[in-house]
Amino acid sequence: CRLSQGLKDFYGFILSFQNLLTSVCLCLCLFTASTNKDKAIVLSYGCGVIYYICLSFMCNLLGQFIQSESENVIVSISNIPWIHMEAALRRDVNLIILQGKREIVISYKGRSPLNLRTFMSILNTSYSYFMLLRSVA
């Protein structure tokens, strides 16, 4: 349990930081592509926008997949006929069910979980900052 919590905290920090940087980089790439007249620069920053969107989508989709599968495992274990098993096996299954009440969510200290809702938040934040930069510039 301590190992899984340590791994979630470690990867959660890295991926939360990546989500933050992705939001900033996406905003700056959009701003640079929209304000520049050179087609090569617009194309290269446009590719950067696509790259950052795909990177963030893949990481957050993976987090969503882990979260969904952890829920599915517990539902599957709950649906087996464990009442008719031996006492030792029932205790083990009961322990697994009790441990599984907490779904596996990759996040850092409970903030910025890796899921599709966070991905949409990244896109919304990037677009909001992009529009703010365009109105100021």
N, CA, C and O atoms as a GROMACS GRO file, in nm:
protein
  548
    1CYS      N    1   0.083  -0.120   0.000
    1CYS     CA    2   0.000   0.000   0.000
    1CYS      C    3   0.087   0.126   0.000
    1CYS      O    4   0.058   0.223  -0.069
    2ARG      N    5   0.197   0.122   0.081
    2ARG     CA    6   0.285   0.238   0.084
    2ARG      C    7   0.357   0.255  -0.049
    2ARG      O    8   0.381   0.368  -0.094
    3LEU      N    9   0.391   0.142  -0.113
    3LEU     CA   10   0.458   0.150  -0.242
    3LEU      C   11   0.366   0.211  -0.347
    3LEU      O   12   0.409   0.299  -0.423
    4SER      N   13   0.241   0.167  -0.352
    4SER     CA   14   0.149   0.222  -0.452
    4SER      C   15   0.122   0.370  -0.425
    4SER      O   16   0.110   0.448  -0.519
    5GLN      N   17   0.113   0.409  -0.298
    5GLN     CA   18   0.092   0.550  -0.266
    5GLN      C   19   0.215   0.632  -0.306
    5GLN      O   20   0.202   0.743  -0.357
    6GLY      N   21   0.334   0.577  -0.283
    6GLY     CA   22   0.456   0.646  -0.324
    6GLY      C   23   0.464   0.662  -0.475
    6GLY      O   24   0.505   0.768  -0.524
    7LEU      N   25   0.426   0.558  -0.548
    7LEU     CA   26   0.427   0.566  -0.695
    7LEU      C   27   0.324   0.666  -0.745
    7LEU      O   28   0.350   0.742  -0.838
    8LYS      N   29   0.205   0.665  -0.682
    8LYS     CA   30   0.102   0.761  -0.724
    8LYS      C   31   0.148   0.904  -0.697
    8LYS      O   32   0.126   0.993  -0.780
    9ASP      N   33   0.212   0.927  -0.582
    9ASP     CA   34   0.261   1.061  -0.552
    9ASP      C   35   0.373   1.102  -0.646
    9ASP      O   36   0.377   1.216  -0.693
   10PHE      N   37   0.465   1.009  -0.676
   10PHE     CA   38   0.577   1.040  -0.764
   10PHE      C   39   0.528   1.073  -0.905
   10PHE      O   40   0.558   1.180  -0.958
   11TYR      N   41   0.452   0.981  -0.964
   11TYR     CA   42   0.401   1.006  -1.098
   11TYR      C   43   0.296   1.116  -1.099
   11TYR      O   44   0.283   1.189  -1.197
   12GLY      N   45   0.223   1.127  -0.991
   12GLY     CA   46   0.124   1.234  -0.982
   12GLY      C   47   0.188   1.370  -0.989
   12GLY      O   48   0.136   1.460  -1.056
   13PHE      N   49   0.301   1.388  -0.920
   13PHE     CA   50   0.371   1.517  -0.923
   13PHE      C   51   0.421   1.547  -1.063
   13PHE      O   52   0.401   1.657  -1.115
   14ILE      N   53   0.486   1.449  -1.124
   14ILE     CA   54   0.542   1.469  -1.258
   14ILE      C   55   0.431   1.501  -1.358
   14ILE      O   56   0.444   1.595  -1.438
   15LEU      N   57   0.324   1.424  -1.355
   15LEU     CA   58   0.217   1.444  -1.454
   15LEU      C   59   0.135   1.569  -1.425
   15LEU      O   60   0.085   1.632  -1.518
   16SER      N   61   0.121   1.608  -1.300
   16SER     CA   62   0.053   1.734  -1.268
   16SER      C   63   0.135   1.852  -1.316
   16SER      O   64   0.081   1.949  -1.370
   17PHE      N   65   0.266   1.844  -1.297
   17PHE     CA   66   0.355   1.948  -1.347
   17PHE      C   67   0.350   1.953  -1.499
   17PHE      O   68   0.351   2.061  -1.558
   18GLN      N   69   0.345   1.837  -1.563
   18GLN     CA   70   0.334   1.831  -1.708
   18GLN      C   71   0.204   1.896  -1.755
   18GLN      O   72   0.203   1.969  -1.854
   19ASN      N   73   0.094   1.869  -1.685
   19ASN     CA   74  -0.033   1.931  -1.722
   19ASN      C   75  -0.027   2.083  -1.711
   19ASN      O   76  -0.081   2.154  -1.795
   20LEU      N   77   0.039   2.133  -1.607
   20LEU     CA   78   0.054   2.277  -1.590
   20LEU      C   79   0.135   2.336  -1.704
   20LEU      O   80   0.096   2.436  -1.764
   21LEU      N   81   0.248   2.274  -1.735
   21LEU     CA   82   0.332   2.324  -1.844
   21LEU      C   83   0.264   2.310  -1.979
   21LEU      O   84   0.281   2.396  -2.066
   22THR      N   85   0.188   2.205  -1.997
   22THR     CA   86   0.116   2.187  -2.123
   22THR      C   87   0.017   2.300  -2.145
   22THR      O   88   0.004   2.351  -2.256
   23SER      N   89  -0.051   2.339  -2.040
   23SER     CA   90  -0.147   2.448  -2.050
   23SER      C   91  -0.078   2.578  -2.092
   23SER      O   92  -0.128   2.650  -2.178
   24VAL      N   93   0.035   2.607  -2.030
   24VAL     CA   94   0.109   2.730  -2.063
   24VAL      C   95   0.165   2.723  -2.204
   24VAL      O   96   0.151   2.818  -2.281
   25CYS      N   97   0.229   2.611  -2.239
   25CYS     CA   98   0.288   2.597  -2.372
   25CYS      C   99   0.183   2.600  -2.482
   25CYS      O  100   0.205   2.657  -2.589
   26LEU      N  101   0.070   2.538  -2.456
   26LEU     CA  102  -0.038   2.540  -2.554
   26LEU      C  103  -0.087   2.682  -2.578
   26LEU      O  104  -0.110   2.721  -2.693
   27CYS      N  105  -0.102   2.758  -2.473
   27CYS     CA  106  -0.145   2.897  -2.485
   27CYS      C  107  -0.043   2.978  -2.564
   27CYS      O  108  -0.080   3.054  -2.654
   28LEU      N  109   0.085   2.963  -2.531
   28LEU     CA  110   0.188   3.040  -2.600
   28LEU      C  111   0.204   2.999  -2.746
   28LEU      O  112   0.227   3.084  -2.832
   29CYS      N  113   0.190   2.871  -2.776
   29CYS     CA  114   0.196   2.826  -2.916
   29CYS      C  115   0.079   2.882  -2.996
   29CYS      O  116   0.097   2.927  -3.109
   30LEU      N  117  -0.039   2.879  -2.937
   30LEU     CA  118  -0.156   2.936  -3.005
   30LEU      C  119  -0.137   3.086  -3.031
   30LEU      O  120  -0.168   3.136  -3.139
   31PHE      N  121  -0.087   3.156  -2.931
   31PHE     CA  122  -0.068   3.300  -2.944
   31PHE      C  123   0.036   3.332  -3.051
   31PHE      O  124   0.016   3.421  -3.134
   32THR      N  125   0.148   3.259  -3.050
   32THR     CA  126   0.253   3.282  -3.149
   32THR      C  127   0.205   3.249  -3.289
   32THR      O  128   0.233   3.323  -3.384
   33ALA      N  129   0.132   3.140  -3.303
   33ALA     CA  130   0.081   3.102  -3.436
   33ALA      C  131  -0.022   3.201  -3.487
   33ALA      O  132  -0.030   3.225  -3.607
   34SER      N  133  -0.100   3.260  -3.398
   34SER     CA  134  -0.205   3.352  -3.443
   34SER      C  135  -0.153   3.492  -3.471
   34SER      O  136  -0.217   3.566  -3.546
   35THR      N  137  -0.040   3.531  -3.413
   35THR     CA  138   0.008   3.667  -3.432
   35THR      C  139   0.119   3.677  -3.537
   35THR      O  140   0.157   3.788  -3.574
   36ASN      N  141   0.170   3.566  -3.585
   36ASN     CA  142   0.281   3.568  -3.678
   36ASN      C  143   0.229   3.558  -3.821
   36ASN      O  144   0.129   3.492  -3.848
   37LYS      N  145   0.300   3.623  -3.912
   37LYS     CA  146   0.261   3.621  -4.054
   37LYS      C  147   0.339   3.517  -4.135
   37LYS      O  148   0.294   3.477  -4.243
   38ASP      N  149   0.453   3.474  -4.085
   38ASP     CA  150   0.537   3.378  -4.157
   38ASP      C  151   0.471   3.239  -4.153
   38ASP      O  152   0.442   3.186  -4.046
   39LYS      N  153   0.449   3.182  -4.272
   39LYS     CA  154   0.378   3.054  -4.280
   39LYS      C  155   0.456   2.940  -4.216
   39LYS      O  156   0.395   2.849  -4.158
   40ALA      N  157   0.587   2.942  -4.225
   40ALA     CA  158   0.668   2.835  -4.165
   40ALA      C  159   0.656   2.837  -4.013
   40ALA      O  160   0.647   2.732  -3.950
   41ILE      N  161   0.656   2.955  -3.956
   41ILE     CA  162   0.643   2.967  -3.810
   41ILE      C  163   0.503   2.927  -3.766
   41ILE      O  164   0.486   2.857  -3.666
   42VAL      N  165   0.403   2.970  -3.841
   42VAL     CA  166   0.265   2.932  -3.808
   42VAL      C  167   0.249   2.780  -3.816
   42VAL      O  168   0.185   2.720  -3.730
   43LEU      N  169   0.307   2.719  -3.919
   43LEU     CA  170   0.298   2.574  -3.933
   43LEU      C  171   0.370   2.502  -3.820
   43LEU      O  172   0.318   2.404  -3.765
   44SER      N  173   0.489   2.549  -3.786
   44SER     CA  174   0.565   2.481  -3.679
   44SER      C  175   0.496   2.496  -3.544
   44SER      O  176   0.490   2.400  -3.467
   45TYR      N  177   0.444   2.613  -3.514
   45TYR     CA  178   0.373   2.630  -3.387
   45TYR      C  179   0.237   2.560  -3.389
   45TYR      O  180   0.188   2.516  -3.286
   46GLY      N  181   0.176   2.550  -3.507
   46GLY     CA  182   0.053   2.472  -3.519
   46GLY      C  183   0.078   2.325  -3.490
   46GLY      O  184  -0.004   2.259  -3.426
   47CYS      N  185   0.191   2.274  -3.539
   47CYS     CA  186   0.229   2.135  -3.506
   47CYS      C  187   0.256   2.121  -3.357
   47CYS      O  188   0.225   2.018  -3.297
   48GLY      N  189   0.313   2.225  -3.297
   48GLY     CA  190   0.336   2.224  -3.152
   48GLY      C  191   0.206   2.216  -3.075
   48GLY      O  192   0.196   2.146  -2.974
   49VAL      N  193   0.105   2.289  -3.122
   49VAL     CA  194  -0.027   2.286  -3.057
   49VAL      C  195  -0.084   2.144  -3.063
   49VAL      O  196  -0.134   2.092  -2.963
   50ILE      N  197  -0.076   2.083  -3.180
   50ILE     CA  198  -0.127   1.946  -3.196
   50ILE      C  199  -0.049   1.849  -3.107
   50ILE      O  200  -0.107   1.760  -3.045
   51TYR      N  201   0.083   1.867  -3.100
   51TYR     CA  202   0.167   1.782  -3.016
   51TYR      C  203   0.127   1.794  -2.869
   51TYR      O  204   0.110   1.692  -2.801
   52TYR      N  205   0.111   1.915  -2.819
   52TYR     CA  206   0.077   1.934  -2.678
   52TYR      C  207  -0.062   1.880  -2.646
   52TYR      O  208  -0.085   1.824  -2.538
   53ILE      N  209  -0.155   1.897  -2.738
   53ILE     CA  210  -0.290   1.843  -2.716
   53ILE      C  211  -0.285   1.690  -2.712
   53ILE      O  212  -0.346   1.628  -2.624
   54CYS      N  213  -0.213   1.628  -2.805
   54CYS     CA  214  -0.204   1.482  -2.807
   54CYS      C  215  -0.132   1.428  -2.684
   54CYS      O  216  -0.174   1.327  -2.627
   55LEU      N  217  -0.025   1.493  -2.642
   55LEU     CA  218   0.049   1.450  -2.524
   55LEU      C  219  -0.039   1.455  -2.400
   55LEU      O  220  -0.044   1.359  -2.322
   56SER      N  221  -0.107   1.564  -2.382
   56SER     CA  222  -0.194   1.578  -2.265
   56SER      C  223  -0.311   1.480  -2.272
   56SER      O  224  -0.349   1.422  -2.170
   57PHE      N  225  -0.366   1.462  -2.390
   57PHE     CA  226  -0.479   1.369  -2.404
   57PHE      C  227  -0.437   1.227  -2.370
   57PHE      O  228  -0.510   1.156  -2.300
   58MET      N  229  -0.321   1.184  -2.420
   58MET     CA  230  -0.277   1.046  -2.393
   58MET      C  231  -0.252   1.023  -2.244
   58MET      O  232  -0.293   0.920  -2.190
   59CYS      N  233  -0.186   1.116  -2.178
   59CYS     CA  234  -0.158   1.099  -2.035
   59CYS      C  235  -0.287   1.098  -1.954
   59CYS      O  236  -0.303   1.015  -1.864
   60ASN      N  237  -0.377   1.190  -1.983
   60ASN     CA  238  -0.502   1.197  -1.908
   60ASN      C  239  -0.594   1.080  -1.941
   60ASN      O  240  -0.669   1.034  -1.855
   61LEU      N  241  -0.590   1.032  -2.064
   61LEU     CA  242  -0.668   0.915  -2.101
   61LEU      C  243  -0.617   0.791  -2.028
   61LEU      O  244  -0.696   0.707  -1.985
   62LEU      N  245  -0.486   0.780  -2.013
   62LEU     CA  246  -0.429   0.668  -1.938
   62LEU      C  247  -0.475   0.673  -1.792
   62LEU      O  248  -0.510   0.570  -1.735
   63GLY      N  249  -0.473   0.792  -1.732
   63GLY     CA  250  -0.522   0.806  -1.596
   63GLY      C  251  -0.669   0.771  -1.583
   63GLY      O  252  -0.710   0.708  -1.486
   64GLN      N  253  -0.749   0.811  -1.681
   64GLN     CA  254  -0.891   0.777  -1.682
   64GLN      C  255  -0.910   0.626  -1.695
   64GLN      O  256  -0.997   0.568  -1.630
   65PHE      N  257  -0.828   0.563  -1.778
   65PHE     CA  258  -0.836   0.418  -1.796
   65PHE      C  259  -0.803   0.344  -1.666
   65PHE      O  260  -0.872   0.250  -1.630
   66ILE      N  261  -0.698   0.388  -1.597
   66ILE     CA  262  -0.661   0.325  -1.469
   66ILE      C  263  -0.773   0.341  -1.368
   66ILE      O  264  -0.805   0.247  -1.296
   67GLN      N  265  -0.832   0.458  -1.363
   67GLN     CA  266  -0.942   0.484  -1.270
   67GLN      C  267  -1.062   0.396  -1.302
   67GLN      O  268  -1.122   0.337  -1.212
   68SER      N  269  -1.098   0.386  -1.429
   68SER     CA  270  -1.213   0.304  -1.469
   68SER      C  271  -1.189   0.156  -1.443
   68SER      O  272  -1.278   0.085  -1.396
   69GLU      N  273  -1.069   0.109  -1.474
   69GLU     CA  274  -1.039  -0.032  -1.453
   69GLU      C  275  -1.035  -0.068  -1.305
   69GLU      O  276  -1.073  -0.180  -1.268
   70SER      N  277  -0.991   0.023  -1.220
   70SER     CA  278  -0.992  -0.007  -1.077
   70SER      C  279  -1.135  -0.021  -1.026
   70SER      O  280  -1.162  -0.103  -0.938
   71GLU      N  281  -1.225   0.059  -1.081
   71GLU     CA  282  -1.366   0.046  -1.045
   71GLU      C  283  -1.422  -0.088  -1.095
   71GLU      O  284  -1.497  -0.155  -1.024
   72ASN      N  285  -1.385  -0.126  -1.217
   72ASN     CA  286  -1.435  -0.251  -1.275
   72ASN      C  287  -1.385  -0.374  -1.199
   72ASN      O  288  -1.459  -0.471  -1.184
   73VAL      N  289  -1.262  -0.370  -1.151
   73VAL     CA  290  -1.208  -0.483  -1.075
   73VAL      C  291  -1.288  -0.504  -0.948
   73VAL      O  292  -1.322  -0.618  -0.914
   74ILE      N  293  -1.319  -0.398  -0.877
   74ILE     CA  294  -1.394  -0.411  -0.752
   74ILE      C  295  -1.536  -0.459  -0.778
   74ILE      O  296  -1.589  -0.541  -0.703
   75VAL      N  297  -1.598  -0.409  -0.884
   75VAL     CA  298  -1.734  -0.455  -0.918
   75VAL      C  299  -1.730  -0.604  -0.952
   75VAL      O  300  -1.819  -0.679  -0.911
   76SER      N  301  -1.630  -0.647  -1.027
   76SER     CA  302  -1.618  -0.789  -1.063
   76SER      C  303  -1.596  -0.877  -0.941
   76SER      O  304  -1.656  -0.984  -0.930
   77ILE      N  305  -1.511  -0.832  -0.850
   77ILE     CA  306  -1.487  -0.911  -0.728
   77ILE      C  307  -1.612  -0.915  -0.642
   77ILE      O  308  -1.641  -1.017  -0.580
   78SER      N  309  -1.686  -0.806  -0.638
   78SER     CA  310  -1.809  -0.804  -0.558
   78SER      C  311  -1.915  -0.898  -0.613
   78SER      O  312  -1.997  -0.950  -0.538
   79ASN      N  313  -1.912  -0.922  -0.743
   79ASN     CA  314  -2.015  -1.004  -0.806
   79ASN      C  315  -1.987  -1.154  -0.803
   79ASN      O  316  -2.072  -1.234  -0.843
   80ILE      N  317  -1.869  -1.196  -0.756
   80ILE     CA  318  -1.843  -1.340  -0.749
   80ILE      C  319  -1.917  -1.397  -0.628
   80ILE      O  320  -1.941  -1.326  -0.530
   81PRO      N  321  -1.953  -1.524  -0.634
   81PRO     CA  322  -2.027  -1.584  -0.521
   81PRO      C  323  -1.934  -1.618  -0.404
   81PRO      O  324  -1.913  -1.735  -0.373
   82TRP      N  325  -1.878  -1.517  -0.342
   82TRP     CA  326  -1.780  -1.539  -0.236
   82TRP      C  327  -1.844  -1.585  -0.105
   82TRP      O  328  -1.773  -1.632  -0.016
   83ILE      N  329  -1.974  -1.573  -0.091
   83ILE     CA  330  -2.042  -1.618   0.031
   83ILE      C  331  -2.034  -1.770   0.043
   83ILE      O  332  -2.033  -1.823   0.154
   84HIS      N  333  -2.030  -1.840  -0.069
   84HIS     CA  334  -2.028  -1.986  -0.068
   84HIS      C  335  -1.886  -2.044  -0.062
   84HIS      O  336  -1.869  -2.165  -0.071
   85MET      N  337  -1.785  -1.961  -0.046
   85MET     CA  338  -1.646  -2.008  -0.041
   85MET      C  339  -1.606  -2.045   0.101
   85MET      O  340  -1.681  -2.025   0.196
   86GLU      N  341  -1.485  -2.100   0.113
   86GLU     CA  342  -1.432  -2.133   0.244
   86GLU      C  343  -1.409  -2.005   0.324
   86GLU      O  344  -1.401  -1.895   0.268
   87ALA      N  345  -1.399  -2.019   0.455
   87ALA     CA  346  -1.387  -1.903   0.544
   87ALA      C  347  -1.259  -1.823   0.517
   87ALA      O  348  -1.263  -1.700   0.517
   88ALA      N  349  -1.148  -1.891   0.493
   88ALA     CA  350  -1.022  -1.821   0.467
   88ALA      C  351  -1.030  -1.741   0.338
   88ALA      O  352  -0.981  -1.629   0.330
   89LEU      N  353  -1.092  -1.801   0.236
   89LEU     CA  354  -1.108  -1.732   0.109
   89LEU      C  355  -1.203  -1.614   0.122
   89LEU      O  356  -1.180  -1.509   0.061
   90ARG      N  357  -1.309  -1.630   0.200
   90ARG     CA  358  -1.404  -1.520   0.222
   90ARG      C  359  -1.334  -1.402   0.288
   90ARG      O  360  -1.358  -1.286   0.252
   91ARG      N  361  -1.248  -1.431   0.386
   91ARG     CA  362  -1.174  -1.322   0.453
   91ARG      C  363  -1.086  -1.249   0.354
   91ARG      O  364  -1.078  -1.126   0.356
   92ASP      N  365  -1.018  -1.323   0.266
   92ASP     CA  366  -0.932  -1.261   0.166
   92ASP      C  367  -1.011  -1.174   0.069
   92ASP      O  368  -0.972  -1.061   0.039
   93VAL      N  369  -1.122  -1.226   0.021
   93VAL     CA  370  -1.206  -1.150  -0.072
   93VAL      C  371  -1.264  -1.027  -0.002
   93VAL      O  372  -1.270  -0.919  -0.061
   94ASN      N  373  -1.304  -1.043   0.123
   94ASN     CA  374  -1.357  -0.930   0.199
   94ASN      C  375  -1.251  -0.822   0.217
   94ASN      O  376  -1.281  -0.703   0.208
   95LEU      N  377  -1.128  -0.863   0.242
   95LEU     CA  378  -1.018  -0.768   0.256
   95LEU      C  379  -0.994  -0.693   0.125
   95LEU      O  380  -0.971  -0.572   0.125
   96ILE      N  381  -0.998  -0.766   0.014
   96ILE     CA  382  -0.979  -0.703  -0.118
   96ILE      C  383  -1.091  -0.602  -0.144
   96ILE      O  384  -1.065  -0.493  -0.194
   97ILE      N  385  -1.213  -0.638  -0.110
   97ILE     CA  386  -1.326  -0.546  -0.132
   97ILE      C  387  -1.311  -0.422  -0.045
   97ILE      O  388  -1.337  -0.310  -0.091
   98LEU      N  389  -1.269  -0.440   0.079
   98LEU     CA  390  -1.251  -0.324   0.167
   98LEU      C  391  -1.138  -0.233   0.118
   98LEU      O  392  -1.150  -0.111   0.125
   99GLN      N  393  -1.030  -0.293   0.068
   99GLN     CA  394  -0.921  -0.213   0.013
   99GLN      C  395  -0.963  -0.143  -0.117
   99GLN      O  396  -0.916  -0.034  -0.148
  100GLY      N  397  -1.051  -0.207  -0.191
  100GLY     CA  398  -1.091  -0.155  -0.320
  100GLY      C  399  -1.195  -0.046  -0.315
  100GLY      O  400  -1.233   0.009  -0.418
  101LYS      N  401  -1.243  -0.012  -0.196
  101LYS     CA  402  -1.341   0.096  -0.188
  101LYS      C  403  -1.282   0.228  -0.235
  101LYS      O  404  -1.353   0.317  -0.282
  102ARG      N  405  -1.151   0.239  -0.220
  102ARG     CA  406  -1.083   0.359  -0.270
  102ARG      C  407  -1.036   0.331  -0.411
  102ARG      O  408  -0.951   0.244  -0.432
  103GLU      N  409  -1.088   0.402  -0.507
  103GLU     CA  410  -1.046   0.379  -0.645
  103GLU      C  411  -0.905   0.434  -0.666
  103GLU      O  412  -0.861   0.524  -0.595
  104ILE      N  413  -0.838   0.380  -0.763
  104ILE     CA  414  -0.702   0.423  -0.794
  104ILE      C  415  -0.710   0.545  -0.884
  104ILE      O  416  -0.758   0.538  -0.997
  105VAL      N  417  -0.663   0.657  -0.833
  105VAL     CA  418  -0.661   0.781  -0.909
  105VAL      C  419  -0.519   0.836  -0.901
  105VAL      O  420  -0.467   0.858  -0.791
  106ILE      N  421  -0.457   0.858  -1.015
  106ILE     CA  422  -0.323   0.916  -1.016
  106ILE      C  423  -0.338   1.067  -1.002
  106ILE      O  424  -0.395   1.134  -1.087
  107SER      N  425  -0.286   1.117  -0.892
  107SER     CA  426  -0.290   1.261  -0.866
  107SER      C  427  -0.176   1.294  -0.772
  107SER      O  428  -0.110   1.204  -0.718
  108TYR      N  429  -0.152   1.422  -0.752
  108TYR     CA  430  -0.050   1.464  -0.657
  108TYR      C  431  -0.119   1.528  -0.538
  108TYR      O  432  -0.178   1.636  -0.550
  109LYS      N  433  -0.110   1.462  -0.425
  109LYS     CA  434  -0.170   1.510  -0.299
  109LYS      C  435  -0.320   1.537  -0.315
  109LYS      O  436  -0.374   1.629  -0.253
  110GLY      N  437  -0.387   1.458  -0.399
  110GLY     CA  438  -0.531   1.472  -0.417
  110GLY      C  439  -0.572   1.584  -0.511
  110GLY      O  440  -0.691   1.607  -0.530
  111ARG      N  441  -0.476   1.654  -0.569
  111ARG     CA  442  -0.507   1.764  -0.660
  111ARG      C  443  -0.469   1.725  -0.802
  111ARG      O  444  -0.379   1.644  -0.823
  112SER      N  445  -0.536   1.780  -0.896
  112SER     CA  446  -0.512   1.757  -1.038
  112SER      C  447  -0.508   1.609  -1.074
  112SER      O  448  -0.404   1.558  -1.115
  113PRO      N  449  -0.620   1.540  -1.059
  113PRO     CA  450  -0.622   1.398  -1.096
  113PRO      C  451  -0.607   1.382  -1.247
  113PRO      O  452  -0.647   1.470  -1.324
  114LEU      N  453  -0.550   1.272  -1.286
  114LEU     CA  454  -0.532   1.244  -1.428
  114LEU      C  455  -0.658   1.179  -1.482
  114LEU      O  456  -0.680   1.059  -1.461
  115ASN      N  457  -0.741   1.256  -1.549
  115ASN     CA  458  -0.860   1.202  -1.614
  115ASN      C  459  -0.903   1.298  -1.724
  115ASN      O  460  -0.840   1.401  -1.744
  116LEU      N  461  -1.009   1.264  -1.793
  116LEU     CA  462  -1.051   1.345  -1.907
  116LEU      C  463  -1.109   1.480  -1.864
  116LEU      O  464  -1.107   1.576  -1.941
  117ARG      N  465  -1.161   1.486  -1.744
  117ARG     CA  466  -1.210   1.615  -1.692
  117ARG      C  467  -1.094   1.713  -1.678
  117ARG      O  468  -1.108   1.832  -1.708
  118THR      N  469  -0.980   1.664  -1.633
  118THR     CA  470  -0.860   1.748  -1.621
  118THR      C  471  -0.812   1.791  -1.759
  118THR      O  472  -0.769   1.905  -1.777
  119PHE      N  473  -0.820   1.702  -1.857
  119PHE     CA  474  -0.781   1.737  -1.993
  119PHE      C  475  -0.867   1.851  -2.047
  119PHE      O  476  -0.816   1.945  -2.107
  120MET      N  477  -0.997   1.843  -2.024
  120MET     CA  478  -1.086   1.951  -2.069
  120MET      C  479  -1.054   2.081  -1.995
  120MET      O  480  -1.062   2.189  -2.054
  121SER      N  481  -1.019   2.070  -1.870
  121SER     CA  482  -0.981   2.189  -1.792
  121SER      C  483  -0.855   2.253  -1.849
  121SER      O  484  -0.844   2.375  -1.854
  122ILE      N  485  -0.760   2.170  -1.892
  122ILE     CA  486  -0.637   2.222  -1.953
  122ILE      C  487  -0.669   2.298  -2.081
  122ILE      O  488  -0.618   2.407  -2.104
  123LEU      N  489  -0.755   2.239  -2.164
  123LEU     CA  490  -0.792   2.306  -2.289
  123LEU      C  491  -0.867   2.437  -2.262
  123LEU      O  492  -0.840   2.538  -2.327
  124ASN      N  493  -0.959   2.436  -2.167
  124ASN     CA  494  -1.033   2.557  -2.134
  124ASN      C  495  -0.943   2.666  -2.078
  124ASN      O  496  -0.956   2.783  -2.115
  125THR      N  497  -0.851   2.628  -1.992
  125THR     CA  498  -0.758   2.726  -1.934
  125THR      C  499  -0.667   2.784  -2.041
  125THR      O  500  -0.645   2.905  -2.045
  126SER      N  501  -0.615   2.699  -2.126
  126SER     CA  502  -0.527   2.747  -2.234
  126SER      C  503  -0.600   2.843  -2.326
  126SER      O  504  -0.546   2.946  -2.364
  127TYR      N  505  -0.722   2.809  -2.361
  127TYR     CA  506  -0.799   2.896  -2.449
  127TYR      C  507  -0.832   3.028  -2.381
  127TYR      O  508  -0.828   3.133  -2.445
  128SER      N  509  -0.864   3.024  -2.254
  128SER     CA  510  -0.895   3.148  -2.181
  128SER      C  511  -0.774   3.240  -2.176
  128SER      O  512  -0.786   3.360  -2.201
  129TYR      N  513  -0.657   3.185  -2.145
  129TYR     CA  514  -0.535   3.266  -2.142
  129TYR      C  515  -0.498   3.314  -2.282
  129TYR      O  516  -0.448   3.426  -2.298
  130PHE      N  517  -0.522   3.232  -2.382
  130PHE     CA  518  -0.496   3.273  -2.520
  130PHE      C  519  -0.583   3.392  -2.558
  130PHE      O  520  -0.534   3.488  -2.617
  131MET      N  521  -0.710   3.386  -2.525
  131MET     CA  522  -0.800   3.498  -2.557
  131MET      C  523  -0.761   3.624  -2.478
  131MET      O  524  -0.772   3.735  -2.530
  132LEU      N  525  -0.716   3.606  -2.355
  132LEU     CA  526  -0.670   3.719  -2.275
  132LEU      C  527  -0.546   3.782  -2.339
  132LEU      O  528  -0.537   3.905  -2.348
  133LEU      N  529  -0.451   3.700  -2.383
  133LEU     CA  530  -0.332   3.754  -2.449
  133LEU      C  531  -0.368   3.825  -2.579
  133LEU      O  532  -0.311   3.930  -2.610
  134ARG      N  533  -0.460   3.769  -2.655
  134ARG     CA  534  -0.500   3.834  -2.781
  134ARG      C  535  -0.567   3.968  -2.757
  134ARG      O  536  -0.547   4.062  -2.834
  135SER      N  537  -0.646   3.978  -2.651
  135SER     CA  538  -0.713   4.106  -2.624
  135SER      C  539  -0.615   4.212  -2.573
  135SER      O  540  -0.636   4.331  -2.596
  136VAL      N  541  -0.509   4.169  -2.506
  136VAL     CA  542  -0.409   4.264  -2.455
  136VAL      C  543  -0.314   4.306  -2.566
  136VAL      O  544  -0.273   4.422  -2.572
  137ALA      N  545  -0.277   4.213  -2.655
  137ALA     CA  546  -0.177   4.243  -2.759
  137ALA      C  547  -0.232   4.321  -2.874
  137ALA      O  548  -0.160   4.353  -2.968
   0.00000   0.00000   0.00000
